[in-house]
Amino acid sequence: MKKIEAIIKPFKLDEVKEALQEVGLQGITVTEAKGFGRQKGHTELYRGAEYVVDFLPKVKIEVVLADDMVEKAVEALLRAAQTGRIGDGKIFVSSIEEAIRIRTGETGLDAI
């Protein structure tokens, strides 16, 4: 099993969700996040005073899936989340040792 974590621009969430559903993924976890990378922050003017906005709004998507689904899911994420501009985000893939469904006690792939 693998876990895909993707940090994307908030307005791309619906497109990404639909793209993941199209490749057969059913469950995702979405968290609002703030952060920056190369995009850094930007300066804004508020009531005549300048201030720096260091952290930009992002959305973090987490999906746990079977190993054979990873390539399709990553391709779907790339296709749906990419705008071609700085700040499009990142995708991280990591291994999951075990998954357990709390309600039934099912483990492994049966739990996801």
Secondary structure, DSSP 8 states (H G I E B T S, - for coil): -EEEEEEE-GGGHHHHHHHHHHTT----EEEEEEE-STT--EEEEETTEEEEE-SEEEEEEEEEE-GGGHHHHHHHHHHHH--SSTT-EEEEEEE----B-TTT--BGGGG-
